[in-house]
Amino acid sequence: MLNFFAAHPAEEFTLSDIAGRLDINLASAHALLAVLVDAGYASRHPRLRTFTLGPSVVALGTAALERHPAIDLARDAARDLSADLDLEVAVTAVAGDDIVFLARAGSHRARGIAVHVGQRVPLVPPLGAVFMAWADEQRIGDWLATVAGSGPRVDLAAVLTGVRARGYSVALELDVRRGLGDALTHLADAPFDAGLRGTIDDLVIELGRSEYQVADLDSRRTYDVSMIAAPVFGHDGEPVVALTLLGFEPGQTLARVCAHGERLRDAALVITKQTKGHIPR
């Protein structure tokens, strides 16, 4: 329920709206909301009888930022990068089996992914290469095993090698990627829609068979870039958050891709040093 509110921070919902979209019976939804409202994690409009996030969530968020200072610094860096590069910038992290969007800066572009704070995408190949490139062999093996039998056309191990060599990942704009972005936007409205989740699983598998993540950059071609992402490293040398550039115009040259990637990578490394993270070899 809190994730649902976080995905729609500017909206208010009736009890029936919430129960329907989250597939919870009315009695259970009412009981949950009563507890959240009493604790201040949700607010109820006295006249309209609608619900939204409450002020106590701010206290949790503030405490979380103190515990994870890289996120706060990444939000500041996202605003600076967006202003300097005239692109949308997102801050993401791994949460269980998902990648969650923690913050965004800049205006949404028609070609970019519609990013909402609180939005989640599954951490399955080829998604999450920027997080998996510096993982240990066991974790990488588990990540790659999630596409076993799907027959991807690309060498995902080579993709991870390319990400490590550059210090940032590059993903391309494809029809299937746009379809996945649309489906994830709808999922924020109906997070327990089984049919929609099945569609997303199919789209991710199809994306894994495509040349979505770039292994090696080629000076002889141009790129329709979907996103460029660079990691902020923690004390153990693994990525804790990622900065992601979105909203590129089509036909980016190698020089432009590298310039954006290196600018992003350097901003992420500054945060790594500020938070005393360990930069791996």
C-alpha beads as a LAMMPS data file, in Angstrom:
LAMMPS data file: protein, C-alpha beads

281 atoms
280 bonds

1 atom types
1 bond types

-500.0 500.0 xlo xhi
-500.0 500.0 ylo yhi
-500.0 500.0 zlo zhi

Masses

1 110.0

Atoms # bond

1 1 1 0.000 0.000 0.000
2 1 1 2.861 2.393 0.814
3 1 1 4.577 1.506 -2.467
4 1 1 1.331 2.287 -4.288
5 1 1 1.069 5.692 -2.609
6 1 1 4.736 6.391 -3.371
7 1 1 4.154 5.694 -7.060
8 1 1 1.311 8.291 -7.072
9 1 1 2.492 11.032 -4.686
10 1 1 0.308 13.772 -6.185
11 1 1 -2.923 11.735 -6.195
12 1 1 -5.521 10.805 -3.588
13 1 1 -7.544 7.593 -3.582
14 1 1 -10.775 6.353 -2.077
15 1 1 -10.973 3.153 -0.088
16 1 1 -12.605 1.428 -3.067
17 1 1 -9.858 2.656 -5.420
18 1 1 -7.126 1.283 -3.182
19 1 1 -8.843 -2.048 -2.530
20 1 1 -9.517 -2.557 -6.241
21 1 1 -6.077 -1.650 -7.506
22 1 1 -4.218 -3.621 -4.846
23 1 1 -6.585 -6.601 -5.003
24 1 1 -7.397 -6.391 -1.273
25 1 1 -10.909 -6.881 0.119
26 1 1 -12.548 -3.756 1.509
27 1 1 -12.410 -4.857 5.139
28 1 1 -8.677 -5.587 5.010
29 1 1 -7.950 -2.371 3.128
30 1 1 -9.957 -0.385 5.690
31 1 1 -8.086 -1.988 8.598
32 1 1 -4.672 -1.350 7.021
33 1 1 -5.507 2.262 6.237
34 1 1 -6.775 2.854 9.753
35 1 1 -3.438 1.716 11.190
36 1 1 -1.430 3.772 8.665
37 1 1 -3.494 6.900 9.297
38 1 1 -3.222 6.477 13.078
39 1 1 0.589 6.251 12.770
40 1 1 0.776 9.159 10.319
41 1 1 2.038 7.073 7.396
42 1 1 -1.149 7.838 5.471
43 1 1 -3.444 10.871 5.541
44 1 1 -7.229 10.916 5.152
45 1 1 -9.075 13.912 3.740
46 1 1 -11.869 14.697 6.232
47 1 1 -14.414 15.740 3.622
48 1 1 -13.508 13.764 0.492
49 1 1 -12.541 10.645 2.478
50 1 1 -9.557 10.031 0.237
51 1 1 -6.128 8.778 1.243
52 1 1 -2.533 9.670 0.379
53 1 1 0.945 9.501 1.919
54 1 1 1.231 10.949 5.416
55 1 1 3.934 13.054 7.105
56 1 1 5.466 10.206 9.100
57 1 1 6.872 8.792 5.866
58 1 1 9.107 11.869 5.684
59 1 1 10.700 10.919 9.006
60 1 1 11.397 7.426 7.686
61 1 1 12.877 8.863 4.511
62 1 1 15.085 11.259 6.446
63 1 1 16.341 8.444 8.653
64 1 1 17.018 6.305 5.572
65 1 1 19.036 9.104 3.958
66 1 1 21.161 9.385 7.081
67 1 1 21.772 5.659 6.891
68 1 1 22.445 5.792 3.121
69 1 1 24.181 9.135 2.417
70 1 1 25.028 8.113 -1.153
71 1 1 21.344 8.435 -2.068
72 1 1 21.122 12.021 -0.844
73 1 1 24.319 12.972 -2.702
74 1 1 23.066 11.159 -5.808
75 1 1 19.866 13.235 -5.743
76 1 1 21.941 16.425 -5.682
77 1 1 24.147 15.130 -8.492
78 1 1 21.060 14.201 -10.530
79 1 1 19.801 17.790 -10.388
80 1 1 23.201 19.154 -11.446
81 1 1 23.577 16.652 -14.279
82 1 1 20.070 17.344 -15.559
83 1 1 20.755 21.083 -15.668
84 1 1 24.166 20.659 -17.312
85 1 1 23.232 18.010 -19.905
86 1 1 19.580 18.931 -20.516
87 1 1 18.508 15.335 -19.880
88 1 1 16.329 13.546 -17.365
89 1 1 18.324 11.825 -14.612
90 1 1 17.166 9.002 -12.337
91 1 1 18.633 7.508 -9.163
92 1 1 18.060 3.775 -8.752
93 1 1 19.001 1.004 -6.318
94 1 1 18.480 -2.733 -5.984
95 1 1 15.664 -3.746 -3.636
96 1 1 15.377 -7.517 -3.374
97 1 1 14.617 -8.862 -6.841
98 1 1 13.783 -5.432 -8.255
99 1 1 15.418 -2.191 -9.288
100 1 1 13.599 0.694 -7.628
101 1 1 13.592 4.331 -8.757
102 1 1 14.473 6.498 -5.752
103 1 1 14.626 9.974 -7.283
104 1 1 14.469 11.826 -10.585
105 1 1 15.452 15.240 -11.900
106 1 1 14.562 17.081 -15.091
107 1 1 11.514 17.065 -17.317
108 1 1 10.275 13.868 -18.912
109 1 1 11.087 13.533 -22.626
110 1 1 8.845 11.793 -25.128
111 1 1 11.594 9.306 -25.989
112 1 1 12.562 8.569 -22.404
113 1 1 11.151 6.058 -19.966
114 1 1 8.325 7.514 -17.901
115 1 1 10.103 7.432 -14.545
116 1 1 8.130 7.593 -11.302
117 1 1 9.700 7.575 -7.853
118 1 1 8.832 4.222 -6.318
119 1 1 8.550 2.514 -9.706
120 1 1 10.124 -0.947 -9.877
121 1 1 11.521 -3.070 -12.687
122 1 1 12.643 -6.692 -12.297
123 1 1 16.360 -7.320 -11.779
124 1 1 16.621 -9.879 -14.561
125 1 1 18.836 -9.868 -17.670
126 1 1 19.395 -7.669 -19.521
127 1 1 18.084 -5.200 -16.926
128 1 1 20.471 -4.191 -14.145
129 1 1 23.804 -4.664 -15.954
130 1 1 25.221 -1.615 -14.141
131 1 1 24.549 -3.336 -10.811
132 1 1 25.663 -6.826 -11.821
133 1 1 28.937 -5.966 -13.596
134 1 1 30.863 -5.753 -10.293
135 1 1 29.022 -8.536 -8.457
136 1 1 30.741 -11.771 -7.435
137 1 1 30.676 -14.801 -9.714
138 1 1 27.911 -16.543 -7.789
139 1 1 25.568 -13.561 -7.995
140 1 1 26.318 -12.993 -11.668
141 1 1 25.670 -16.676 -12.314
142 1 1 22.326 -16.486 -10.525
143 1 1 21.412 -13.374 -12.539
144 1 1 22.314 -15.011 -15.851
145 1 1 20.490 -18.214 -14.871
146 1 1 17.174 -16.361 -14.773
147 1 1 17.205 -16.351 -18.604
148 1 1 18.288 -19.966 -18.986
149 1 1 16.411 -21.551 -21.851
150 1 1 15.191 -18.268 -23.297
151 1 1 17.975 -18.267 -25.878
152 1 1 19.279 -14.681 -25.771
153 1 1 21.128 -13.661 -28.910
154 1 1 23.622 -11.484 -27.080
155 1 1 26.527 -12.504 -24.865
156 1 1 25.514 -10.990 -21.537
157 1 1 28.882 -11.870 -19.990
158 1 1 30.504 -9.721 -22.688
159 1 1 28.055 -6.932 -21.856
160 1 1 29.169 -6.992 -18.203
161 1 1 32.817 -6.939 -19.295
162 1 1 32.109 -3.859 -21.416
163 1 1 30.375 -2.115 -18.517
164 1 1 33.355 -2.764 -16.228
165 1 1 35.824 -1.539 -18.854
166 1 1 33.952 1.730 -19.473
167 1 1 32.614 2.309 -15.995
168 1 1 29.064 2.780 -17.301
169 1 1 26.381 0.853 -19.181
170 1 1 24.711 1.870 -22.437
171 1 1 21.268 0.604 -23.456
172 1 1 19.523 1.195 -26.770
173 1 1 16.036 2.420 -27.590
174 1 1 13.984 -0.444 -29.070
175 1 1 10.298 -1.079 -29.720
176 1 1 10.258 -3.821 -27.090
177 1 1 11.864 -1.446 -24.562
178 1 1 9.145 1.120 -25.223
179 1 1 6.519 -1.585 -24.770
180 1 1 8.089 -2.589 -21.467
181 1 1 8.128 1.033 -20.299
182 1 1 4.415 1.408 -21.086
183 1 1 3.583 -1.846 -19.287
184 1 1 5.525 -0.788 -16.179
185 1 1 3.672 2.519 -16.126
186 1 1 0.353 0.642 -16.148
187 1 1 1.653 -1.724 -13.458
188 1 1 1.996 1.226 -11.076
189 1 1 -1.808 1.590 -11.324
190 1 1 -2.533 -2.124 -10.969
191 1 1 0.450 -3.780 -9.229
192 1 1 -1.322 -7.134 -8.797
193 1 1 -2.667 -7.494 -12.328
194 1 1 -1.550 -11.041 -13.198
195 1 1 -2.067 -10.557 -16.931
196 1 1 0.019 -7.396 -16.956
197 1 1 2.792 -9.064 -14.969
198 1 1 2.817 -11.908 -17.474
199 1 1 3.147 -9.396 -20.304
200 1 1 6.080 -7.754 -18.533
201 1 1 7.805 -11.124 -18.072
202 1 1 7.398 -11.843 -21.799
203 1 1 8.728 -8.397 -22.750
204 1 1 11.766 -8.792 -20.506
205 1 1 12.557 -12.163 -22.113
206 1 1 12.206 -10.598 -25.556
207 1 1 14.438 -7.725 -24.467
208 1 1 17.035 -10.268 -23.320
209 1 1 17.108 -11.694 -26.837
210 1 1 17.728 -8.275 -28.365
211 1 1 20.812 -6.087 -28.575
212 1 1 19.546 -3.825 -25.816
213 1 1 22.694 -3.567 -23.704
214 1 1 25.819 -2.556 -25.622
215 1 1 28.923 -4.675 -25.091
216 1 1 31.376 -2.723 -27.279
217 1 1 31.010 0.798 -28.672
218 1 1 31.818 1.249 -32.371
219 1 1 33.023 4.530 -33.892
220 1 1 31.546 3.560 -37.277
221 1 1 27.932 3.790 -36.164
222 1 1 25.504 6.026 -34.321
223 1 1 23.304 4.990 -31.406
224 1 1 19.663 5.470 -30.459
225 1 1 20.354 5.541 -26.745
226 1 1 17.664 4.610 -24.237
227 1 1 19.775 5.156 -21.128
228 1 1 23.315 5.447 -19.793
229 1 1 23.934 4.381 -16.188
230 1 1 26.937 4.571 -13.856
231 1 1 27.362 3.100 -10.356
232 1 1 28.142 4.621 -6.986
233 1 1 30.174 2.070 -5.029
234 1 1 29.798 1.167 -1.379
235 1 1 32.354 0.029 1.195
236 1 1 32.506 -3.483 -0.267
237 1 1 33.152 -2.295 -3.829
238 1 1 29.693 -3.199 -5.135
239 1 1 27.238 -0.653 -6.560
240 1 1 24.818 0.741 -3.987
241 1 1 22.989 3.189 -6.256
242 1 1 23.180 4.155 -9.908
243 1 1 22.817 7.450 -11.752
244 1 1 20.960 7.073 -15.056
245 1 1 20.652 9.499 -17.981
246 1 1 17.391 9.349 -19.971
247 1 1 15.717 11.185 -22.856
248 1 1 18.373 11.136 -25.593
249 1 1 17.747 12.319 -29.127
250 1 1 18.244 9.592 -31.765
251 1 1 21.480 9.177 -33.707
252 1 1 24.057 9.814 -30.962
253 1 1 27.666 9.619 -32.166
254 1 1 30.301 7.596 -30.359
255 1 1 31.897 10.816 -29.122
256 1 1 28.594 12.034 -27.644
257 1 1 27.850 8.689 -26.006
258 1 1 31.314 8.572 -24.442
259 1 1 31.164 12.214 -23.337
260 1 1 27.863 11.634 -21.541
261 1 1 29.005 8.309 -20.110
262 1 1 32.268 9.688 -18.765
263 1 1 30.553 12.756 -17.298
264 1 1 28.089 10.471 -15.524
265 1 1 30.780 8.024 -14.389
266 1 1 32.895 10.833 -12.939
267 1 1 29.924 12.258 -11.010
268 1 1 29.224 8.800 -9.562
269 1 1 32.885 8.319 -8.585
270 1 1 32.887 11.654 -6.759
271 1 1 29.957 10.408 -4.654
272 1 1 31.807 7.138 -4.053
273 1 1 34.780 9.054 -2.661
274 1 1 32.585 11.409 -0.610
275 1 1 30.914 8.438 1.086
276 1 1 34.224 6.565 1.514
277 1 1 33.152 3.843 -0.885
278 1 1 35.664 1.444 -2.418
279 1 1 36.332 1.789 -6.150
280 1 1 37.089 -1.688 -7.539
281 1 1 39.839 -2.325 -10.053

Bonds

1 1 1 2
2 1 2 3
3 1 3 4
4 1 4 5
5 1 5 6
6 1 6 7
7 1 7 8
8 1 8 9
9 1 9 10
10 1 10 11
11 1 11 12
12 1 12 13
13 1 13 14
14 1 14 15
15 1 15 16
16 1 16 17
17 1 17 18
18 1 18 19
19 1 19 20
20 1 20 21
21 1 21 22
22 1 22 23
23 1 23 24
24 1 24 25
25 1 25 26
26 1 26 27
27 1 27 28
28 1 28 29
29 1 29 30
30 1 30 31
31 1 31 32
32 1 32 33
33 1 33 34
34 1 34 35
35 1 35 36
36 1 36 37
37 1 37 38
38 1 38 39
39 1 39 40
40 1 40 41
41 1 41 42
42 1 42 43
43 1 43 44
44 1 44 45
45 1 45 46
46 1 46 47
47 1 47 48
48 1 48 49
49 1 49 50
50 1 50 51
51 1 51 52
52 1 52 53
53 1 53 54
54 1 54 55
55 1 55 56
56 1 56 57
57 1 57 58
58 1 58 59
59 1 59 60
60 1 60 61
61 1 61 62
62 1 62 63
63 1 63 64
64 1 64 65
65 1 65 66
66 1 66 67
67 1 67 68
68 1 68 69
69 1 69 70
70 1 70 71
71 1 71 72
72 1 72 73
73 1 73 74
74 1 74 75
75 1 75 76
76 1 76 77
77 1 77 78
78 1 78 79
79 1 79 80
80 1 80 81
81 1 81 82
82 1 82 83
83 1 83 84
84 1 84 85
85 1 85 86
86 1 86 87
87 1 87 88
88 1 88 89
89 1 89 90
90 1 90 91
91 1 91 92
92 1 92 93
93 1 93 94
94 1 94 95
95 1 95 96
96 1 96 97
97 1 97 98
98 1 98 99
99 1 99 100
100 1 100 101
101 1 101 102
102 1 102 103
103 1 103 104
104 1 104 105
105 1 105 106
106 1 106 107
107 1 107 108
108 1 108 109
109 1 109 110
110 1 110 111
111 1 111 112
112 1 112 113
113 1 113 114
114 1 114 115
115 1 115 116
116 1 116 117
117 1 117 118
118 1 118 119
119 1 119 120
120 1 120 121
121 1 121 122
122 1 122 123
123 1 123 124
124 1 124 125
125 1 125 126
126 1 126 127
127 1 127 128
128 1 128 129
129 1 129 130
130 1 130 131
131 1 131 132
132 1 132 133
133 1 133 134
134 1 134 135
135 1 135 136
136 1 136 137
137 1 137 138
138 1 138 139
139 1 139 140
140 1 140 141
141 1 141 142
142 1 142 143
143 1 143 144
144 1 144 145
145 1 145 146
146 1 146 147
147 1 147 148
148 1 148 149
149 1 149 150
150 1 150 151
151 1 151 152
152 1 152 153
153 1 153 154
154 1 154 155
155 1 155 156
156 1 156 157
157 1 157 158
158 1 158 159
159 1 159 160
160 1 160 161
161 1 161 162
162 1 162 163
163 1 163 164
164 1 164 165
165 1 165 166
166 1 166 167
167 1 167 168
168 1 168 169
169 1 169 170
170 1 170 171
171 1 171 172
172 1 172 173
173 1 173 174
174 1 174 175
175 1 175 176
176 1 176 177
177 1 177 178
178 1 178 179
179 1 179 180
180 1 180 181
181 1 181 182
182 1 182 183
183 1 183 184
184 1 184 185
185 1 185 186
186 1 186 187
187 1 187 188
188 1 188 189
189 1 189 190
190 1 190 191
191 1 191 192
192 1 192 193
193 1 193 194
194 1 194 195
195 1 195 196
196 1 196 197
197 1 197 198
198 1 198 199
199 1 199 200
200 1 200 201
201 1 201 202
202 1 202 203
203 1 203 204
204 1 204 205
205 1 205 206
206 1 206 207
207 1 207 208
208 1 208 209
209 1 209 210
210 1 210 211
211 1 211 212
212 1 212 213
213 1 213 214
214 1 214 215
215 1 215 216
216 1 216 217
217 1 217 218
218 1 218 219
219 1 219 220
220 1 220 221
221 1 221 222
222 1 222 223
223 1 223 224
224 1 224 225
225 1 225 226
226 1 226 227
227 1 227 228
228 1 228 229
229 1 229 230
230 1 230 231
231 1 231 232
232 1 232 233
233 1 233 234
234 1 234 235
235 1 235 236
236 1 236 237
237 1 237 238
238 1 238 239
239 1 239 240
240 1 240 241
241 1 241 242
242 1 242 243
243 1 243 244
244 1 244 245
245 1 245 246
246 1 246 247
247 1 247 248
248 1 248 249
249 1 249 250
250 1 250 251
251 1 251 252
252 1 252 253
253 1 253 254
254 1 254 255
255 1 255 256
256 1 256 257
257 1 257 258
258 1 258 259
259 1 259 260
260 1 260 261
261 1 261 262
262 1 262 263
263 1 263 264
264 1 264 265
265 1 265 266
266 1 266 267
267 1 267 268
268 1 268 269
269 1 269 270
270 1 270 271
271 1 271 272
272 1 272 273
273 1 273 274
274 1 274 275
275 1 275 276
276 1 276 277
277 1 277 278
278 1 278 279
279 1 279 280
280 1 280 281
